[in-house]
Amino acid sequence: MVSVRHPRACSRGATYLAPLVVAGLALAALASPAQATVFGPRAGHSPNADDIRTAYWVAIAVAALLVIAVHVFLIAAIIRFRARRGRAPRRFTAGPGAFMRPAAPLVLVAVGTFVFGIVMAGKARDVQPTGSQGLGASRGLVAQVGALSVPSDAKPLAINAIGQQFLWRFEYPGGRPGDRVFSYGELVVPVDTAIVLHVTSTDVIHRWFIPALGGQVDAVPGKTSETWFRADREGVYPGQSTSFSGSSYSAMRAWVRVVSPDAYRQYVQQKRDDLAAAQRYVQRKVTQNAIPGLRP
């Protein structure tokens, strides 16, 4: 004997299940984990990264509300115009303005979302001043950036980020003219300090992307792009190039290590001493192996 469930029982089960599914999705989307989830990016640790995250969640919320509204009106139309036993279904007649009434709110939502995106994009490009715990940059370290909005009291630390197959080179400011301090793979910066990156490439197009510290920036040969961040806590923030630049582009990773201002000064000074020692060593070897009668 086969038991058959009544259609009304099935409909009641679906009625109870739908709110549970919606509630579960809402709880998963509104959670604030430290790492990235299937619904959203990882938590930001820079003002511009927070602005990007806010814009992302607003767009997700608007899209979810539109999807829910469309399904609610669709279900209401099915219930209202469905056929009943012994009675023909109601007919839908559309007047001249029948489609203007639902279109007007959608246009307002689209315009509002567009304006909100422009405002948030401009806000994310505005360089925030260095905080009280950050590195007090001297006048020689202040960036002159035309593409970014840099206030006079921002005192950003300007660093060059140069992409090449398949690693990043970072050039730090300071020191004597022509005295370049650089590192590969890992960028070391002071905490609570406005950092302006001048991003470029020596060969093909790469992409600078540290999710916790801001958006993606293309490194284009012969062109310099600017981006900025201000890390709010010490630690190591990983990233990876998301633009195909060759067979080993997946191994082109970058790390930003945020340290205290004193540790940053010590790091740059140690790099400068190591590079100077290496140059003296090379010059000594060249002098020792020089051909008599020729200047090294």
C-alpha positions in Angstrom: 0.0 0.0 0.0 1.5 3.3 -1.1 0.7 6.4 1.0 0.4 9.7 -0.9 0.8 13.0 0.8 -1.9 15.6 0.4 -0.9 18.6 -1.8 -1.9 21.0 1.0 0.6 19.3 3.3 3.4 19.7 0.8 2.6 23.3 0.3 2.6 23.9 4.1 6.0 22.2 4.3 7.4 24.4 1.6 5.9 27.5 3.4 7.8 26.7 6.6 11.0 25.7 4.8 11.3 28.9 2.7 11.7 31.3 5.7 14.3 28.9 7.3 16.4 28.9 4.1 16.2 32.7 3.8 17.2 33.1 7.5 20.1 30.7 7.1 21.4 32.6 4.1 21.0 35.9 5.9 22.9 34.7 8.9 25.7 33.4 6.7 25.9 36.6 4.7 25.9 39.0 7.7 28.5 37.1 9.7 31.8 38.9 10.1 34.6 36.3 10.1 38.2 37.2 10.0 38.9 35.4 6.7 37.1 35.4 3.4 33.9 33.4 3.0 31.9 32.2 0.0 29.7 35.3 0.4 32.2 38.0 0.9 35.9 39.1 1.1 38.1 38.9 4.2 38.0 41.6 6.8 39.8 44.9 5.8 42.7 46.4 7.7 42.9 49.7 5.9 40.4 52.5 5.5 40.2 52.0 1.7 39.7 48.3 2.1 36.9 49.0 4.5 35.2 51.3 2.0 35.5 48.6 -0.7 34.0 46.0 1.7 31.1 48.3 2.6 30.3 48.9 -1.1 30.4 45.1 -1.7 27.9 44.4 1.1 25.6 47.2 0.0 25.6 45.8 -3.6 24.9 42.3 -2.2 22.0 43.6 0.0 20.4 45.5 -2.9 20.7 42.4 -5.2 19.2 40.2 -2.6 16.3 42.5 -2.0 15.6 42.7 -5.7 15.7 39.0 -6.0 13.3 38.6 -3.0 11.0 41.3 -4.4 10.8 39.7 -7.8 9.9 36.3 -6.3 7.3 37.8 -3.9 5.5 39.5 -6.8 5.8 36.4 -9.0 4.3 34.2 -6.3 1.5 36.8 -5.6 0.7 36.9 -9.3 0.5 33.1 -9.5 -1.8 32.9 -6.5 -4.0 35.8 -7.7 -4.4 34.6 -11.3 -4.4 30.8 -10.7 -7.2 28.7 -11.9 -9.7 27.4 -9.3 -12.1 24.5 -9.5 -15.3 25.6 -11.1 -14.0 29.1 -11.9 -11.9 30.4 -14.8 -8.7 32.2 -13.9 -8.7 36.0 -13.8 -7.3 37.7 -16.8 -4.6 40.3 -16.5 -5.2 43.5 -18.5 -2.4 46.1 -18.8 -3.2 49.7 -19.2 -0.9 52.4 -20.7 1.0 52.9 -17.4 1.0 49.3 -16.2 4.7 48.8 -16.7 5.8 52.3 -15.7 4.8 51.7 -12.0 7.2 48.8 -11.4 9.8 50.4 -13.6 10.1 53.6 -11.7 11.3 52.0 -8.4 13.8 49.9 -10.4 15.2 53.0 -12.1 15.5 54.7 -8.7 17.4 51.7 -7.3 19.7 51.6 -10.3 20.5 55.4 -10.1 21.0 55.2 -6.3 23.3 52.3 -6.6 25.3 54.0 -9.4 25.7 57.2 -7.3 26.6 55.3 -4.2 29.3 53.4 -6.2 30.8 56.7 -7.5 30.9 58.2 -3.9 32.5 55.1 -2.4 35.0 54.9 -5.3 36.0 58.5 -4.7 36.2 57.9 -0.9 38.4 54.8 -1.4 40.9 57.0 -3.4 41.2 59.7 -0.8 44.4 59.1 1.2 43.8 59.3 4.9 46.4 61.0 7.1 49.0 59.1 8.9 47.8 58.2 12.4 49.3 59.2 15.7 51.1 55.8 16.0 52.5 56.0 12.5 55.8 57.0 11.1 56.3 60.8 11.1 57.5 61.2 7.5 59.8 64.0 6.7 59.3 66.4 3.8 61.5 64.3 1.6 59.3 61.3 2.0 56.0 63.1 1.2 54.5 61.7 -2.0 53.5 64.0 -4.9 50.6 62.1 -6.4 48.3 63.6 -9.0 45.9 60.7 -9.4 45.1 60.4 -5.7 43.6 63.0 -3.4 46.4 63.6 -0.8 45.7 66.1 1.9 48.5 68.4 3.0 48.7 66.7 6.5 48.6 63.1 5.2 52.5 62.8 5.1 52.4 59.5 3.1 55.3 57.3 2.7 56.0 56.8 -1.1 57.2 53.4 -2.1 57.7 52.0 -5.6 56.3 48.5 -6.4 57.7 47.2 -9.6 56.4 43.9 -11.1 58.5 41.6 -13.2 58.2 37.9 -14.2 57.5 36.6 -11.6 58.1 38.7 -8.5 57.8 42.1 -7.0 60.6 44.6 -6.3 60.0 47.3 -3.7 62.1 50.5 -3.5 62.0 52.5 -0.3 62.6 56.3 0.1 65.3 58.0 2.2 69.0 58.0 2.3 71.4 59.9 0.0 70.5 60.8 -3.6 71.0 57.6 -5.7 71.1 55.5 -2.6 68.3 53.0 -3.3 67.1 50.6 -0.7 65.0 47.7 -2.1 63.6 44.3 -1.3 62.0 41.5 -3.2 58.7 39.6 -2.5 58.0 41.2 0.9 57.1 44.8 1.5 57.8 46.1 5.0 55.9 49.2 6.1 55.2 50.9 9.4 51.8 50.5 11.1 49.2 53.4 11.1 51.1 55.1 8.3 49.7 56.3 5.0 51.5 54.3 2.3 51.3 55.5 -1.3 52.5 52.8 -3.8 53.7 53.7 -7.3 52.9 50.6 -9.2 54.6 49.8 -12.6 56.1 46.8 -14.5 59.3 46.1 -16.4 57.9 43.5 -18.9 54.2 42.5 -19.1 51.0 43.5 -17.2 50.9 42.3 -13.6 48.3 43.1 -10.9 49.0 44.2 -7.4 46.4 42.8 -5.0 46.5 42.5 -1.2 42.9 41.9 -0.3 43.1 43.1 3.3 44.7 46.4 2.3 42.7 47.6 -0.7 41.7 46.8 -4.3 43.5 45.6 -7.3 45.8 47.8 -9.3 47.3 46.9 -12.7 51.1 47.2 -13.2 51.5 48.3 -16.8 54.9 48.7 -18.5 55.7 52.3 -19.2 52.9 53.6 -17.0 52.8 54.3 -13.2 49.6 53.7 -11.3 49.0 54.8 -7.7 47.2 53.2 -4.8 47.4 53.6 -1.1 46.7 51.9 2.2 47.1 52.4 6.0 47.4 49.2 7.9 45.7 49.4 11.3 47.6 46.6 13.0 50.9 44.8 12.8 51.1 41.5 11.0 51.7 39.8 7.6 49.1 40.3 4.9 49.4 38.0 1.8 48.4 38.7 -1.7 48.8 37.3 -5.3 48.8 38.7 -8.8 45.4 38.0 -10.4 46.4 38.9 -14.0 47.9 36.2 -16.2 51.4 37.2 -17.0 53.0 34.0 -18.1 53.4 30.3 -17.3 54.4 30.9 -13.6 52.1 33.8 -12.8 50.4 31.7 -10.1 53.6 31.7 -8.1 53.8 35.5 -8.2 52.9 36.3 -4.7 53.5 39.3 -2.4 53.5 39.9 1.3 53.1 43.1 3.2 54.7 42.9 6.7 53.5 45.7 9.0 55.8 46.6 11.8 56.3 49.4 14.3 57.9 52.6 13.1 61.1 51.9 15.0 61.3 48.4 13.5 60.7 49.9 10.0 63.6 52.3 10.5 65.9 49.5 11.6 64.8 47.4 8.7 65.6 50.1 6.1 68.9 50.9 7.8 69.9 47.2 7.9 69.0 46.9 4.2 71.1 50.0 3.4 74.1 48.6 5.3 73.8 45.2 3.6 73.6 46.7 0.2 76.6 49.0 0.9 78.6 46.0 2.1 77.7 44.0 -1.0 78.8 46.9 -3.2 82.1 47.2 -1.4 82.7 43.5 -1.8 82.0 43.5 -5.5 84.2 46.6 -6.0 87.0 44.9 -4.1 86.7 41.7 -6.2 86.7 43.7 -9.4 89.8 45.6 -8.3 91.7 42.4 -7.3 90.9 40.8 -10.7 91.4 43.9 -12.8 93.7 43.6 -15.8 96.9 45.6 -15.4 96.8 48.9 -17.2 93.0 49.0 -17.2 91.0 51.0 -14.8 88.3 49.0 -12.9 
